[in-house]
Amino acid sequence: KIFQAVVSCIGGDGTIYIIPKSFETALNKLMAEIQNTFKGLGLLIPYCWKKGEACVVRGSDTVWHRAKIIEVSGNTLQVQYIDRGYIESIPQCHLYPTAFYTSIPPFCIPCQLYKTLPIGNFWQQDAVDYLQELLKNEEVEIHVEELPDNPWGKLSISLYFGGMSLSSFMAYQKYCVAEDCQDIEKLGVFEGDCSPSYELQPLPFPGETFPVTVTHLVSPKEAYICLDSSGNLTKHSATEGAASHDSESLSKALKWCNKIVKTLPHLTNFKKELPCLAEYVDGLWYRAKLLSITQLVPIQILVQFVDYGTYLVAPTSRLRHIPCHLLKYPVQAVRVLLAGFKPASDDKNVERIPYSPEWSLKALWTMVDCVEGKRLSASILTVSPEVTISLYGDDKNLVHLKLIEMGLAELDE
């Protein structure tokens, strides 16, 4: 069985406690009922607590939880939150013995990684800390591999985060040995032997009108667009639906990659068009490709962020190997030419775009104002030799009409 779950905590012995997403509604309902039933302090009179006894506990988050006694030690009790998995030492005055809710099974499931042997036969503290930092409160994909021999045992699972196998990733980090060698190969992550290029974004049919956002303007005539499934112009084509799903999955995969980016090797191969991860000025890492070496000492590389179209000159310290599973998502930004207009022959503005001197800088900034943050739509006219589109503003008029009104462009039939 395969299902989505949230990791509630990592036990001191490396046990992974998960709450299936399908349990969340019932758990929230139970928690609300417990808060309404138990208010104020716990049991203030002397009580003889026993190991394994059911109780409710007012935790460090000031919320009442179901729990069981793990260890009795003077005035402090060690309890395990049975719906979360974690263990905490709590003063007796914050507990209340109860037989309420004992007929409802725990909502969290203790798990272990299938066919995965930790170094030294048990999970070292640094590995447990790393798992906690990586997984706590994160949504993951669970593949059930083997049921436990007894109902209170650990479920044997394969866990995937952002498309990566946790067993393979921890083996790569030298925290364990994953017996399933195929899994390591399937991860295919950290070596340079994977597919050397990104997949291209499938486009709607010519003549269809579809919502887009402009992610980068090279000139008033040349832009990078992303298919935008949030618009409501016409019924969405299958292409837009697929693009939307890819975009959401890619965002999740990139979020995970940003968590583990320090474990990815730096680039040593600087071949043109090579896919990589690059750090943008916001401190986050995105998919990119190498374009050229702009400086040798110190080495500086021109890269393009393939999901936006933007460019950056970066040192090698801001470039890393890209996990191979990130190559399966089509590039989100598509380079297009805008049809219907050309530079004005009598544009007297002296400041020109250095790499496209036929256009004035004023024309570029005017076009930026026309498209930035706007709900746009497009229709493809041709796909060869270049993808050429008509681009419409949120008022359904062609965006370039503003440039023509201002004398910065003229109609091109």
C-alpha positions as CSV (number, residue, x, y, z in Angstrom):
1,K,0.0,0.0,0.0
2,I,1.2,3.5,-0.8
3,F,-0.1,6.6,1.1
4,Q,0.8,10.1,2.2
5,A,1.7,10.8,5.8
6,V,3.2,13.4,8.1
7,V,6.3,12.5,10.2
8,S,5.4,13.4,13.7
9,C,8.7,12.6,15.3
10,I,11.8,10.4,15.2
11,G,12.4,8.2,18.3
12,G,15.7,8.1,20.1
13,D,16.3,4.6,18.5
14,G,15.6,5.9,15.0
15,T,11.9,4.8,15.0
16,I,10.0,6.9,12.5
17,Y,6.5,7.9,13.8
18,I,4.0,8.8,11.0
19,I,0.4,10.0,11.0
20,P,-1.3,9.0,7.7
21,K,-3.0,12.0,6.1
22,S,-6.3,10.1,6.0
23,F,-6.2,10.0,9.8
24,E,-5.9,13.8,10.3
25,T,-9.7,14.6,10.4
26,A,-10.4,12.0,13.0
27,L,-7.3,13.0,15.1
28,N,-8.3,16.6,15.1
29,K,-11.9,15.7,16.1
30,L,-10.5,13.6,19.0
31,M,-8.1,16.3,20.1
32,A,-11.0,18.9,20.2
33,E,-13.1,16.5,22.3
34,I,-10.2,15.9,24.8
35,Q,-9.7,19.7,25.2
36,N,-13.4,20.1,26.0
37,T,-13.4,17.3,28.5
38,F,-10.2,18.1,30.4
39,K,-9.6,21.7,31.6
40,G,-7.3,23.2,34.2
41,L,-4.6,21.3,36.0
42,G,-4.0,17.5,36.2
43,L,-4.5,15.2,39.2
44,L,-3.4,17.1,42.3
45,I,-3.9,14.3,44.9
46,P,-1.3,11.6,45.5
47,Y,-1.7,8.7,43.0
48,C,0.2,5.5,42.5
49,W,1.2,5.5,38.8
50,K,2.0,2.2,37.0
51,K,4.2,1.7,33.9
52,G,2.0,1.3,30.8
53,E,-1.0,3.1,32.4
54,A,-3.2,5.2,30.1
55,C,-3.6,8.9,30.9
56,V,-4.0,12.3,29.4
57,V,-1.2,14.7,29.8
58,R,-1.0,18.5,29.5
59,G,2.2,18.8,27.4
60,S,4.7,21.5,27.0
61,D,2.5,23.0,24.3
62,T,-0.3,23.5,27.0
63,V,-2.6,21.1,25.0
64,W,-4.0,17.9,26.5
65,H,-2.9,14.7,24.7
66,R,-3.5,10.9,25.1
67,A,-0.4,9.3,26.6
68,K,0.9,6.2,28.4
69,I,3.4,5.9,31.3
70,I,6.8,4.8,30.1
71,E,8.7,5.2,33.4
72,V,7.9,6.3,37.0
73,S,10.7,8.3,38.7
74,G,9.7,10.3,41.8
75,N,7.5,13.3,41.1
76,T,8.4,13.2,37.4
77,L,6.9,10.7,34.9
78,Q,8.2,9.7,31.5
79,V,5.3,9.5,29.1
80,Q,4.8,8.8,25.5
81,Y,2.2,10.7,23.5
82,I,0.5,7.8,21.7
83,D,-0.9,9.9,18.8
84,R,2.5,11.6,18.2
85,G,5.1,9.1,19.3
86,Y,7.5,11.4,21.2
87,I,8.5,10.9,24.8
88,E,8.7,13.6,27.4
89,S,9.3,13.9,31.2
90,I,6.3,15.6,32.8
91,P,5.5,16.6,36.5
92,Q,2.7,14.5,38.0
93,C,0.5,17.5,38.4
94,H,0.1,17.7,34.6
95,L,-1.3,14.2,34.2
96,Y,-4.7,12.7,34.7
97,P,-5.4,8.9,34.8
98,T,-8.3,8.0,32.6
99,A,-9.9,5.0,30.8
100,F,-11.5,7.4,28.3
101,Y,-10.5,7.0,24.7
102,T,-8.6,3.8,25.3
103,S,-10.8,2.0,22.7
104,I,-9.5,4.3,20.0
105,P,-6.2,3.0,18.5
106,P,-3.2,5.3,18.4
107,F,-3.2,7.6,15.3
108,C,0.5,7.5,14.8
109,I,2.3,4.4,13.4
110,P,5.9,3.4,14.5
111,C,7.9,2.5,11.4
112,Q,11.4,1.3,10.4
113,L,13.1,1.5,7.1
114,Y,12.8,-1.8,5.1
115,K,16.1,-3.7,4.5
116,T,18.1,-0.9,5.9
117,L,20.9,-1.6,8.4
118,P,22.3,1.3,10.5
119,I,26.0,1.5,10.9
120,G,26.9,-0.3,14.2
121,N,23.5,-2.1,14.1
122,F,21.7,0.9,15.8
123,W,21.1,4.4,14.7
124,Q,23.8,6.7,16.0
125,Q,22.7,10.0,17.7
126,D,23.9,12.2,14.8
127,A,21.8,10.1,12.4
128,V,18.8,10.4,14.7
129,D,19.3,14.2,14.9
130,Y,19.7,14.4,11.1
131,L,16.4,12.4,10.5
132,Q,14.6,14.7,13.0
133,E,15.8,17.8,11.3
134,L,15.0,16.5,7.8
135,L,11.6,14.9,8.4
136,K,9.8,16.3,11.4
137,N,6.4,17.7,10.5
138,E,7.0,17.1,6.8
139,E,4.7,15.3,4.4
140,V,6.2,12.1,2.9
141,E,5.2,9.2,0.7
142,I,5.0,5.8,2.5
143,H,5.3,2.4,0.7
144,V,4.3,-0.4,3.1
145,E,6.8,-3.3,2.6
146,E,6.2,-5.7,5.5
147,L,3.7,-5.9,8.4
148,P,5.0,-6.4,11.9
149,D,4.7,-9.8,13.6
150,N,2.6,-8.3,16.4
151,P,0.2,-5.3,16.3
152,W,2.5,-3.1,18.5
153,G,5.6,-3.8,16.4
154,K,7.1,-1.5,13.8
155,L,5.8,-1.3,10.2
156,S,8.6,-1.9,7.6
157,I,8.4,0.8,5.0
158,S,10.2,2.6,2.2
159,L,9.9,6.3,2.7
160,Y,10.2,8.8,-0.2
161,F,10.6,12.6,0.2
162,G,10.5,14.8,-2.9
163,G,10.9,11.7,-5.1
164,M,14.0,10.5,-3.2
165,S,14.3,7.3,-1.2
166,L,15.2,8.0,2.5
167,S,17.1,4.6,2.7
168,S,19.2,5.4,-0.3
169,F,19.8,9.0,0.9
170,M,20.9,7.9,4.4
171,A,23.2,5.2,2.8
172,Y,24.7,7.9,0.6
173,Q,25.3,9.9,3.8
174,K,27.1,6.8,5.3
175,Y,24.6,6.5,8.2
176,C,23.4,3.0,7.1
177,V,23.6,0.3,4.5
178,A,20.6,-0.2,2.2
179,E,20.3,-3.9,1.3
180,D,18.2,-3.1,-1.8
181,C,20.8,-2.2,-4.3
182,Q,18.2,-1.4,-6.9
183,D,16.9,1.3,-4.7
184,I,20.3,3.0,-4.7
185,E,20.4,2.9,-8.5
186,K,16.8,4.1,-8.7
187,L,17.8,7.1,-6.6
188,G,20.4,7.9,-9.3
189,V,21.0,11.1,-7.5
190,F,24.4,12.3,-6.9
191,E,26.5,11.2,-9.8
192,G,26.9,12.8,-13.2
193,D,25.8,9.8,-15.1
194,C,22.1,10.7,-15.5
195,S,20.3,12.2,-18.5
196,P,22.2,15.3,-19.6
197,S,19.2,17.6,-20.4
198,Y,15.8,18.8,-19.2
199,E,12.5,17.8,-20.7
200,L,10.7,20.5,-22.6
201,Q,7.2,21.8,-21.7
202,P,4.4,20.5,-23.9
203,L,2.5,23.5,-25.4
204,P,-1.2,24.0,-26.1
205,F,-2.4,23.7,-29.7
206,P,-2.1,26.9,-31.9
207,G,-5.2,28.9,-31.7
208,E,-6.1,27.9,-28.1
209,T,-6.2,30.8,-25.6
210,F,-4.6,29.9,-22.3
211,P,-3.6,31.7,-19.1
212,V,0.1,32.6,-18.7
213,T,2.5,34.6,-16.5
214,V,5.6,36.3,-17.8
215,T,8.6,35.3,-15.7
216,H,11.3,37.2,-17.5
217,L,11.5,39.8,-20.3
218,V,14.6,39.9,-22.4
219,S,13.3,42.7,-24.6
220,P,9.8,44.0,-25.4
221,K,9.6,41.4,-28.2
222,E,11.2,38.4,-26.4
223,A,10.0,36.9,-23.2
224,Y,9.8,33.7,-21.0
225,I,6.3,32.6,-20.0
226,C,4.9,29.9,-17.7
227,L,1.5,28.2,-18.3
228,D,-0.7,29.4,-15.5
229,S,-3.5,27.0,-14.4
230,S,-5.0,29.5,-11.9
231,G,-6.7,31.5,-14.7
232,N,-10.3,30.9,-15.8
233,L,-10.4,32.0,-19.4
234,T,-11.5,28.9,-21.1
235,K,-11.8,25.3,-20.1
236,H,-8.3,24.1,-19.2
237,S,-6.6,21.8,-21.7
238,A,-5.0,18.6,-20.6
239,T,-1.6,20.3,-21.2
240,E,-2.4,23.0,-18.7
241,G,-3.6,20.4,-16.1
242,A,-0.4,18.4,-16.5
243,A,1.7,21.6,-16.3
244,S,-0.1,22.5,-13.0
245,H,0.5,19.1,-11.5
246,D,4.2,19.2,-12.6
247,S,4.6,22.6,-11.1
248,E,3.2,21.6,-7.7
249,S,5.3,18.4,-7.7
250,L,8.4,20.3,-8.7
251,S,7.9,22.9,-6.0
252,K,7.7,20.1,-3.4
253,A,10.8,18.3,-4.8
254,L,12.8,21.6,-4.8
255,K,11.7,22.3,-1.2
256,W,13.3,19.0,-0.1
257,C,16.4,19.7,-2.2
258,N,16.9,23.0,-0.4
259,K,16.9,21.0,2.9
260,I,19.6,18.6,1.7
261,V,21.6,20.9,-0.6
262,K,24.7,20.9,1.5
263,T,25.0,17.2,1.0
264,L,25.1,17.6,-2.8
265,P,28.5,17.7,-4.4
266,H,29.8,20.9,-6.1
267,L,30.0,21.0,-9.9
268,T,33.3,19.9,-11.4
269,N,32.2,19.6,-15.0
270,F,31.3,22.9,-16.7
271,K,29.9,21.7,-20.0
272,K,27.5,24.1,-21.8
273,E,23.8,23.3,-21.2
274,L,24.7,21.0,-18.3
275,P,21.8,20.8,-15.8
276,C,22.6,21.9,-12.2
277,L,21.2,23.5,-9.1
278,A,22.1,27.1,-8.6
279,E,21.7,29.5,-5.7
280,Y,19.7,32.6,-6.5
281,V,20.0,36.0,-4.7
282,D,17.2,35.0,-2.3
283,G,19.4,32.2,-0.9
284,L,17.3,29.4,-2.3
285,W,18.4,26.8,-4.9
286,Y,16.6,26.3,-8.2
287,R,17.1,24.3,-11.4
288,A,19.5,25.9,-13.8
289,K,21.7,25.1,-16.8
290,L,25.2,26.3,-17.6
291,L,25.6,28.8,-20.5
292,S,29.2,30.0,-20.4
293,I,32.3,30.8,-18.3
294,T,32.5,34.6,-18.0
295,Q,35.7,34.8,-16.0
296,L,38.5,32.4,-15.2
297,V,40.1,33.9,-12.1
298,P,38.1,33.5,-9.9
299,I,35.9,31.3,-12.1
300,Q,32.5,32.8,-12.8
301,I,29.7,31.0,-14.7
302,L,26.7,32.4,-16.5
303,V,23.7,30.2,-15.7
304,Q,20.0,30.4,-16.7
305,F,17.2,29.4,-14.3
306,V,15.2,27.1,-16.5
307,D,11.9,27.5,-14.7
308,Y,11.9,31.3,-14.9
309,G,14.2,32.2,-17.8
310,T,16.3,34.6,-15.7
311,Y,20.1,34.7,-15.8
312,L,22.8,34.9,-13.1
313,V,26.6,35.0,-13.0
314,A,27.6,32.8,-10.1
315,P,30.8,31.4,-8.6
316,T,31.2,27.6,-8.5
317,S,30.4,27.7,-4.7
318,R,26.8,28.5,-5.7
319,L,26.5,25.6,-8.2
320,R,25.7,21.9,-7.2
321,H,25.0,18.6,-8.9
322,I,21.3,18.2,-9.6
323,P,19.5,15.1,-8.3
324,C,18.4,13.1,-11.3
325,H,14.8,12.9,-10.3
326,L,14.5,16.7,-10.8
327,L,15.2,16.2,-14.5
328,K,11.9,14.4,-15.1
329,Y,9.9,17.6,-14.6
330,P,9.6,19.7,-17.8
331,V,11.1,23.1,-17.8
332,Q,8.4,25.6,-16.6
333,A,9.5,28.6,-18.6
334,V,9.1,28.7,-22.4
335,R,10.9,31.2,-24.5
336,V,8.5,33.1,-26.9
337,L,8.5,35.9,-29.4
338,L,5.6,38.4,-29.2
339,A,3.8,39.0,-32.5
340,G,2.2,42.1,-34.0
341,F,4.7,44.9,-33.4
342,K,8.3,46.0,-34.0
343,P,10.6,48.8,-32.7
344,A,9.4,52.3,-33.6
345,S,11.6,53.7,-36.4
346,D,11.3,57.2,-34.9
347,D,11.9,56.3,-31.2
348,K,14.2,59.2,-30.1
349,N,15.0,57.8,-26.7
350,V,18.8,57.7,-26.4
351,E,19.1,55.0,-23.8
352,R,19.0,51.6,-25.6
353,I,19.1,48.0,-24.4
354,P,22.8,47.1,-24.8
355,Y,22.2,43.5,-26.1
356,S,19.2,44.6,-28.2
357,P,19.9,48.2,-29.3
358,E,16.9,48.3,-31.7
359,W,14.7,48.8,-28.5
360,S,14.9,51.7,-26.1
361,L,15.1,51.1,-22.3
362,K,11.8,53.0,-22.0
363,A,10.1,50.5,-24.2
364,L,11.4,47.7,-22.1
365,W,10.2,49.3,-18.8
366,T,6.8,50.1,-20.3
367,M,6.4,46.4,-21.3
368,V,7.4,45.4,-17.8
369,D,4.6,47.6,-16.4
370,C,2.2,45.9,-18.8
371,V,2.9,42.4,-17.8
372,E,4.3,42.4,-14.2
373,G,1.8,40.9,-11.7
374,K,-1.0,40.8,-14.4
375,R,-3.4,38.1,-15.3
376,L,-2.4,37.5,-18.9
377,S,-3.5,35.1,-21.7
378,A,-1.8,33.9,-24.8
379,S,-2.5,32.2,-28.1
380,I,0.2,30.4,-30.1
381,L,0.6,31.5,-33.7
382,T,3.6,29.4,-34.8
383,V,5.9,27.0,-33.1
384,S,8.6,26.9,-35.7
385,P,11.3,28.3,-36.2
386,E,10.4,30.1,-32.9
387,V,7.4,29.9,-30.6
388,T,5.5,33.0,-31.5
389,I,2.4,34.2,-29.5
390,S,-0.2,36.9,-29.2
391,L,-0.1,38.1,-25.6
392,Y,-3.2,39.7,-24.1
393,G,-3.5,41.7,-20.9
394,D,-6.1,41.4,-18.2
395,D,-8.4,43.8,-20.2
396,K,-8.2,41.2,-23.1
397,N,-6.4,43.7,-25.3
398,L,-3.0,43.0,-26.9
399,V,-0.3,44.1,-24.4
400,H,1.8,45.8,-27.1
401,L,-0.9,48.4,-27.9
402,K,0.4,50.6,-25.0
403,L,3.8,50.7,-26.6
404,I,2.3,51.8,-29.9
405,E,0.2,54.5,-28.2
406,M,3.4,55.9,-26.6
407,G,5.3,55.8,-29.9
408,L,7.8,53.2,-28.6
409,A,6.7,50.5,-31.1
410,E,4.8,50.3,-34.4
411,L,2.4,47.7,-35.8
412,D,4.1,44.8,-37.8
413,E,1.7,43.1,-40.1
